[in-house]
Amino acid sequence: MKRKILFKKYLFAFCIIFFGALSIHWIDKAPGLKEGTYKFSITRPDGQQIVFNSIIKDSLGKKIMYIINGSDRLLVDKIAAKKDSVFIQLPFFASSFNAKVDADGNLAGVWAKDYGTRIQILPFTATLNEKDRFPVTTPPSHNVSGRWAVHFIERNNSVSESVGEFKQNGSYLTGTFLNSSGDYRFLEGVVSGDSLYLSGFDGGNALLFTAKIDNENTISGGKLYSGKQGSSEWSAEKDSTAKLADGFTLTNLKPGAGKLDFSFPDMNGKKVSLNDEQFKNKVVVLQIMGSWCPNCMDEAKFIGGNFQEFRDKGIEFIGLAYERTTDFKASQKALQPFIKRFNIQYPILITGVSVSDTLRTEKTLPQIDKITVFPTTIFIDKKGNVRKIHTGFDGPATGEHYIEYQKEFNEITNELLNEPAK
């Protein structure tokens, strides 16, 4: 009962802040917000708290924030305030913090995330000058650095295999989990006694991992808490040879399907087709993506950061966006900050098919057998033939796996570039 009352209290606060924002002029300087290091705690209905750290500072006369996860720093540069109310618009995932600032500079309010058909709201607090992500009450009993074979048990008792990569320095722990869709990005936490704690927040995903470390080679009793109510159990055994299925084997062209044939509007509403003149006799990389997808974000950063080099070689790129809604304008709005942040200079096409549509493959790319993972990357040769399809993306948090993927990407595209057009 107490938790329900607390939730209603924060929901009411959110409504006041949100609707107030529609009727007042927001200013950039956020006068009530103080500089410093904050510990954010997002509270789930089950009482679990997903925590992360951030730094708020002044930059050119306005407040900015960096969300910290291990070595990753996510810049948040849209912060506005009026009196003691603060609105923090996160750069992706239609996500924001809406809060009140107290006299000590602490925040209390709600985290709101728009899923297109619904808005998820969770209460949060942010404490100024609290730097510890998790408390360490006991020196670590074991060191979990290394590669682990991980087993996630879902609510329906199905088991999904993953690979854990951890680095431990004293009590401080960083790492990630790799699966067929990519990875959980940068995670940060501690080992306290025989207990493991890792968390991550990127504006879209809020994750908490806990577990018991039995010994140097076994982890048991793991729990993953995701967002408002997602949860699963996990366990792991240290295994330096642990690996996942080859990402080039999970999605395939249907036998006798022929070439891909699609036409969708770009961000300006202009229809773009693979058969257009600019793609003829060119190597084309087709990115199946969505603005809601963290691993798509990492892939877009990789492509955007090397775009001019790729373009100079003669490689063309097309993004096919599957958003949370079928509405063009809503999808366009969701994609705009994604495109701006990663300086995407290639066409992003809005398919008009929701990511949740079970017939998304048949409606958009019927020549392939399935779109199950975002991102999925399709390599097309100069003759317009699909040569390779890769599911998932191992981002910067995966270290050597990220380096290996870049190497494979360059090897594939260079091979296709060296082939004749006819």
C-alpha positions as CSV (number, residue, x, y, z in Angstrom):
1,M,0.0,0.0,0.0
2,K,2.8,2.4,0.9
3,R,4.6,1.7,-2.4
4,K,1.4,2.4,-4.4
5,I,0.9,5.7,-2.6
6,L,4.6,6.6,-3.3
7,F,4.1,5.8,-7.0
8,K,0.9,7.8,-7.3
9,K,2.7,10.7,-5.6
10,Y,5.5,10.6,-8.2
11,L,3.0,10.2,-11.1
12,F,1.2,13.3,-9.9
13,A,4.5,15.2,-9.7
14,F,5.3,14.1,-13.3
15,C,1.9,15.3,-14.6
16,I,2.5,18.8,-12.9
17,I,6.0,19.1,-14.4
18,F,5.1,17.7,-17.8
19,F,1.9,19.8,-18.4
20,G,3.6,22.8,-16.8
21,A,6.3,22.5,-19.4
22,L,3.7,23.0,-22.1
23,S,2.7,26.4,-20.8
24,I,5.9,28.0,-19.6
25,H,9.1,29.2,-21.3
26,W,11.9,26.8,-20.3
27,I,15.3,28.4,-19.8
28,D,18.7,26.7,-20.4
29,K,20.7,27.7,-17.3
30,A,18.8,25.4,-14.8
31,P,19.5,27.8,-11.9
32,G,18.4,25.4,-9.2
33,L,20.6,22.5,-10.4
34,K,24.0,22.3,-8.8
35,E,27.3,21.1,-10.3
36,G,28.7,17.9,-9.0
37,T,28.6,14.1,-9.0
38,Y,25.2,12.5,-8.5
39,K,24.0,9.0,-7.7
40,F,20.7,8.3,-9.5
41,S,18.4,5.6,-8.2
42,I,15.4,4.4,-10.2
43,T,12.9,2.5,-8.1
44,R,11.0,-0.4,-9.6
45,P,7.5,-1.5,-8.3
46,D,9.2,-4.5,-6.7
47,G,11.5,-2.2,-4.7
48,Q,14.7,-3.0,-6.6
49,Q,16.8,0.1,-7.3
50,I,18.7,0.5,-10.6
51,V,21.5,2.9,-9.9
52,F,24.1,4.9,-12.0
53,N,26.3,7.9,-11.6
54,S,26.4,11.2,-13.5
55,I,28.3,14.4,-13.5
56,I,26.4,17.8,-14.0
57,K,28.5,20.8,-14.9
58,D,28.4,24.2,-16.5
59,S,29.3,24.5,-20.2
60,L,29.1,27.8,-22.0
61,G,26.6,29.2,-19.6
62,K,24.3,26.2,-19.4
63,K,24.1,22.9,-17.6
64,I,25.1,19.6,-19.2
65,M,25.2,16.1,-17.8
66,Y,27.3,13.1,-18.5
67,I,25.8,9.7,-17.7
68,I,28.6,7.4,-16.5
69,N,28.9,3.7,-17.1
70,G,32.4,2.4,-16.8
71,S,34.6,4.2,-19.3
72,D,31.5,5.4,-21.3
73,R,30.3,9.0,-21.0
74,L,26.9,9.8,-22.5
75,L,26.4,13.5,-23.1
76,V,23.0,15.0,-22.2
77,D,22.8,18.6,-23.3
78,K,19.1,19.4,-23.1
79,I,18.5,20.5,-19.5
80,A,15.9,23.1,-18.7
81,A,14.4,24.5,-15.5
82,K,12.0,26.9,-13.9
83,K,12.5,27.7,-10.2
84,D,12.9,24.4,-8.5
85,S,11.7,22.2,-11.4
86,V,14.1,20.5,-13.7
87,F,13.5,18.7,-17.0
88,I,16.3,16.6,-18.4
89,Q,15.7,15.4,-22.0
90,L,17.8,12.3,-22.8
91,P,19.3,12.2,-26.3
92,F,17.7,8.9,-27.3
93,F,14.7,6.6,-26.7
94,A,12.1,9.4,-26.1
95,S,13.2,9.4,-22.4
96,S,13.4,12.1,-19.8
97,F,13.8,12.9,-16.1
98,N,11.3,15.3,-14.5
99,A,12.2,16.4,-11.0
100,K,12.1,18.9,-8.2
101,V,15.4,20.2,-6.7
102,D,15.7,20.6,-2.9
103,A,17.8,23.1,-1.0
104,D,20.8,20.7,-0.9
105,G,20.7,20.2,-4.7
106,N,19.2,16.7,-4.6
107,L,16.6,15.6,-7.1
108,A,13.3,13.7,-6.7
109,G,10.9,13.0,-9.5
110,V,10.1,10.5,-12.3
111,W,11.8,8.9,-15.2
112,A,9.5,8.8,-18.2
113,K,10.0,6.7,-21.3
114,D,7.7,6.8,-24.3
115,Y,7.1,3.4,-26.0
116,G,4.8,4.8,-28.6
117,T,1.6,3.2,-27.4
118,R,2.3,3.7,-23.7
119,I,4.5,5.8,-21.4
120,Q,6.5,4.0,-18.7
121,I,6.9,6.1,-15.5
122,L,9.2,5.2,-12.6
123,P,10.2,7.3,-9.6
124,F,13.8,8.3,-9.1
125,T,16.1,10.2,-6.8
126,A,19.5,11.7,-7.4
127,T,21.8,12.5,-4.5
128,L,24.5,15.2,-4.9
129,N,28.1,14.4,-4.0
130,E,27.4,10.6,-3.6
131,K,30.0,9.0,-5.8
132,D,29.7,5.3,-4.8
133,R,27.5,3.3,-7.2
134,F,27.2,0.4,-4.8
135,P,28.4,0.2,-1.2
136,V,31.3,-2.1,-0.5
137,T,31.0,-3.5,3.0
138,T,33.5,-6.4,2.8
139,P,36.7,-6.9,0.8
140,P,36.1,-9.1,-2.3
141,S,36.3,-12.9,-1.7
142,H,37.1,-13.7,-5.3
143,N,38.2,-12.1,-8.5
144,V,35.9,-12.7,-11.5
145,S,38.0,-11.2,-14.2
146,G,37.8,-13.1,-17.4
147,R,35.4,-14.8,-19.8
148,W,32.3,-16.7,-18.6
149,A,29.7,-18.9,-20.1
150,V,26.4,-17.4,-18.9
151,H,22.9,-19.0,-18.8
152,F,19.8,-16.8,-18.5
153,I,16.6,-18.5,-17.4
154,E,13.5,-16.6,-18.5
155,R,10.1,-16.6,-16.9
156,N,8.9,-19.4,-19.2
157,N,11.9,-21.5,-18.2
158,S,13.6,-21.1,-21.6
159,V,17.4,-20.8,-21.4
160,S,19.4,-18.3,-23.5
161,E,23.1,-18.6,-23.7
162,S,25.3,-15.5,-23.3
163,V,29.0,-14.7,-22.7
164,G,30.2,-12.5,-19.8
165,E,33.3,-10.5,-20.0
166,F,34.4,-9.0,-16.6
167,K,37.4,-6.9,-15.4
168,Q,37.9,-6.6,-11.6
169,N,40.3,-4.2,-9.9
170,G,40.0,-4.7,-6.2
171,S,36.3,-4.2,-5.5
172,Y,35.7,-2.2,-8.7
173,L,34.0,-4.2,-11.5
174,T,33.3,-3.5,-15.1
175,G,32.1,-5.7,-18.0
176,T,29.3,-6.7,-20.2
177,F,27.2,-9.6,-21.4
178,L,27.2,-10.6,-25.1
179,N,24.3,-12.3,-26.8
180,S,23.0,-12.9,-30.3
181,S,21.7,-9.3,-30.6
182,G,24.9,-7.7,-29.5
183,D,25.7,-6.8,-25.9
184,Y,24.4,-5.0,-22.8
185,R,26.8,-2.2,-23.4
186,F,28.9,-0.7,-20.6
187,L,28.2,-2.0,-17.1
188,E,29.8,-0.9,-13.9
189,G,29.7,-2.1,-10.3
190,V,31.5,-3.8,-7.4
191,V,32.3,-7.1,-5.8
192,S,31.6,-6.9,-2.1
193,G,32.5,-10.1,-0.2
194,D,31.0,-12.9,-2.3
195,S,28.3,-10.6,-3.9
196,L,28.4,-9.2,-7.4
197,Y,26.6,-6.0,-8.4
198,L,26.6,-4.4,-11.9
199,S,24.3,-1.8,-13.4
200,G,23.9,0.3,-16.6
201,F,21.7,3.1,-17.8
202,D,21.8,4.6,-21.3
203,G,18.4,6.5,-21.3
204,G,16.6,3.5,-22.8
205,N,17.7,0.5,-20.8
206,A,18.0,0.5,-17.0
207,L,19.7,-2.7,-15.9
208,L,20.7,-4.3,-12.6
209,F,22.6,-7.6,-12.3
210,T,23.2,-9.3,-8.9
211,A,24.7,-12.6,-8.1
212,K,26.6,-14.8,-5.6
213,I,30.3,-15.7,-6.4
214,D,30.8,-19.2,-5.2
215,N,34.4,-19.4,-6.2
216,E,36.9,-18.3,-8.9
217,N,35.0,-20.5,-11.5
218,T,31.3,-20.4,-10.5
219,I,28.6,-17.7,-10.2
220,S,25.2,-18.7,-9.0
221,G,21.8,-17.2,-7.9
222,G,22.1,-14.4,-10.4
223,K,19.2,-12.0,-11.1
224,L,18.8,-9.5,-13.9
225,Y,16.3,-6.6,-13.3
226,S,15.4,-4.7,-16.5
227,G,13.3,-1.6,-16.6
228,K,10.0,-1.5,-14.8
229,Q,9.3,-5.2,-14.4
230,G,11.6,-7.3,-16.5
231,S,13.6,-10.0,-14.7
232,S,15.4,-13.3,-15.2
233,E,17.7,-15.6,-13.4
234,W,21.3,-16.3,-14.4
235,S,24.3,-18.4,-13.5
236,A,27.8,-18.7,-15.0
237,E,31.0,-20.8,-15.2
238,K,34.3,-19.4,-16.1
239,D,35.2,-20.6,-19.6
240,S,37.9,-18.9,-21.7
241,T,36.6,-20.6,-24.9
242,A,32.9,-19.6,-24.4
243,K,31.4,-18.2,-27.6
244,L,28.1,-17.6,-29.2
245,A,26.7,-18.8,-32.5
246,D,28.3,-17.1,-35.6
247,G,26.3,-13.9,-36.3
248,F,26.6,-14.7,-40.0
249,T,24.6,-17.9,-39.7
250,L,21.4,-16.8,-38.0
251,T,19.5,-14.9,-40.8
252,N,19.6,-16.0,-44.4
253,L,18.3,-15.2,-47.9
254,K,15.5,-17.5,-48.9
255,P,16.4,-20.1,-51.6
256,G,15.6,-18.6,-55.0
257,A,14.4,-15.3,-53.5
258,G,16.5,-13.2,-55.8
259,K,17.5,-9.6,-55.1
260,L,16.1,-7.4,-52.4
261,D,13.4,-5.1,-53.7
262,F,12.0,-2.3,-51.5
263,S,10.9,1.3,-51.6
264,F,10.4,3.4,-48.5
265,P,10.3,7.1,-47.7
266,D,13.3,8.8,-46.3
267,M,13.2,11.4,-43.5
268,N,11.9,14.0,-45.9
269,G,9.2,11.7,-47.3
270,K,11.0,11.0,-50.6
271,K,10.8,7.4,-51.7
272,V,14.2,5.7,-51.9
273,S,14.8,2.3,-53.6
274,L,17.7,-0.1,-53.8
275,N,17.2,0.2,-57.6
276,D,17.9,4.0,-57.6
277,E,20.8,5.2,-59.7
278,Q,23.0,6.1,-56.8
279,F,23.2,2.5,-55.7
280,K,23.8,0.9,-59.1
281,N,27.2,-0.8,-59.5
282,K,27.9,0.0,-55.8
283,V,28.6,-2.1,-52.7
284,V,25.7,-1.3,-50.4
285,V,25.4,-2.0,-46.7
286,L,21.8,-2.2,-45.5
287,Q,21.3,-1.5,-41.7
288,I,18.1,-2.9,-40.2
289,M,17.7,-0.7,-37.2
290,G,15.5,1.4,-34.9
291,S,16.0,4.6,-32.8
292,W,15.0,2.6,-29.7
293,C,17.8,0.0,-30.1
294,P,21.0,0.6,-28.1
295,N,23.1,-1.8,-30.2
296,C,21.9,0.1,-33.3
297,M,23.2,3.2,-31.7
298,D,26.7,1.6,-31.4
299,E,26.6,0.5,-35.0
300,A,25.5,3.9,-36.2
301,K,28.4,5.4,-34.2
302,F,30.8,3.0,-35.9
303,I,29.5,3.8,-39.4
304,G,29.1,7.5,-38.8
305,G,32.6,7.8,-37.4
306,N,34.1,6.2,-40.5
307,F,31.5,7.3,-43.0
308,Q,33.8,9.5,-45.2
309,E,36.4,6.7,-45.5
310,F,33.7,4.2,-46.5
311,R,32.1,6.7,-49.0
312,D,35.6,7.4,-50.5
313,K,36.0,3.7,-51.1
314,G,32.6,3.6,-52.9
315,I,30.4,2.0,-50.3
316,E,26.8,3.2,-50.0
317,F,24.7,2.8,-46.8
318,I,20.9,2.6,-46.3
319,G,19.2,2.4,-42.9
320,L,15.8,0.7,-42.7
321,A,14.0,1.9,-39.5
322,Y,11.4,-0.1,-37.7
323,E,10.0,2.2,-35.0
324,R,7.6,1.6,-32.2
325,T,4.8,3.2,-34.2
326,T,3.5,3.0,-37.8
327,D,2.9,6.8,-37.8
328,F,5.4,8.5,-40.1
329,K,5.7,11.8,-38.2
330,A,6.1,10.1,-34.9
331,S,8.8,7.9,-36.3
332,Q,10.5,10.9,-37.9
333,K,10.5,12.7,-34.6
334,A,12.0,9.7,-32.8
335,L,14.8,9.3,-35.5
336,Q,15.8,13.0,-35.7
337,P,18.0,13.1,-32.5
338,F,19.5,9.7,-33.4
339,I,20.5,10.9,-36.8
340,K,21.9,14.2,-35.4
341,R,23.9,12.7,-32.6
342,F,25.7,10.3,-34.9
343,N,26.0,12.6,-37.9
344,I,24.3,10.1,-40.1
345,Q,24.8,11.2,-43.7
346,Y,23.2,8.2,-45.5
347,P,19.4,7.8,-46.1
348,I,17.4,6.4,-43.2
349,L,14.1,5.0,-44.6
350,I,11.0,4.8,-42.5
351,T,9.4,1.4,-43.2
352,G,6.1,2.3,-41.6
353,V,6.1,-1.2,-40.0
354,S,6.3,-1.4,-36.2
355,V,9.1,-3.3,-34.6
356,S,6.5,-5.3,-32.7
357,D,4.7,-6.5,-35.9
358,T,5.2,-10.2,-36.2
359,L,4.9,-9.9,-40.0
360,R,7.6,-7.2,-40.3
361,T,9.9,-9.4,-42.4
362,E,7.1,-10.4,-44.9
363,K,5.9,-6.8,-45.2
364,T,9.3,-5.2,-45.8
365,L,12.0,-7.7,-46.8
366,P,10.2,-11.0,-47.8
367,Q,13.4,-12.2,-49.6
368,I,15.0,-13.1,-46.2
369,D,13.8,-15.7,-43.8
370,K,13.5,-13.6,-40.6
371,I,14.3,-10.3,-38.9
372,T,14.7,-11.3,-35.3
373,V,17.6,-9.2,-34.1
374,F,18.3,-5.4,-34.3
375,P,20.6,-4.4,-35.7
376,T,20.9,-6.9,-38.6
377,T,23.4,-5.9,-41.4
378,I,23.0,-7.0,-45.0
379,F,26.0,-6.8,-47.4
380,I,25.1,-6.4,-51.0
381,D,27.5,-6.6,-53.9
382,K,27.8,-4.4,-57.0
383,K,25.4,-6.6,-58.9
384,G,22.7,-6.2,-56.3
385,N,23.1,-9.7,-54.8
386,V,22.9,-10.3,-51.1
387,R,26.3,-11.8,-50.1
388,K,26.3,-11.9,-46.3
389,I,23.8,-11.1,-43.5
390,H,25.1,-10.5,-39.9
391,T,22.8,-10.3,-36.9
392,G,23.6,-8.2,-33.9
393,F,26.5,-5.8,-33.2
394,D,29.3,-6.1,-30.6
395,G,29.9,-2.6,-29.5
396,P,32.8,-0.8,-27.8
397,A,32.0,-2.3,-24.4
398,T,33.0,-5.7,-25.8
399,G,36.7,-4.8,-26.4
400,E,38.3,-7.3,-28.6
401,H,35.0,-8.4,-30.1
402,Y,34.3,-4.9,-31.3
403,I,37.8,-4.8,-32.9
404,E,37.2,-8.2,-34.5
405,Y,33.8,-7.1,-36.0
406,Q,35.4,-4.0,-37.5
407,K,38.0,-6.2,-39.0
408,E,35.4,-8.5,-40.5
409,F,33.4,-5.5,-41.8
410,N,36.4,-4.2,-43.6
411,E,37.4,-7.5,-45.0
412,I,33.9,-8.2,-46.4
413,T,33.4,-4.7,-47.9
414,N,37.0,-4.7,-49.4
415,E,36.4,-8.1,-51.0
416,L,33.1,-6.8,-52.6
417,L,34.8,-3.6,-53.7
418,N,37.4,-5.6,-55.6
419,E,34.9,-7.5,-57.6
420,P,33.8,-6.3,-61.0
421,A,30.4,-4.6,-61.3
422,K,29.3,-6.8,-64.2
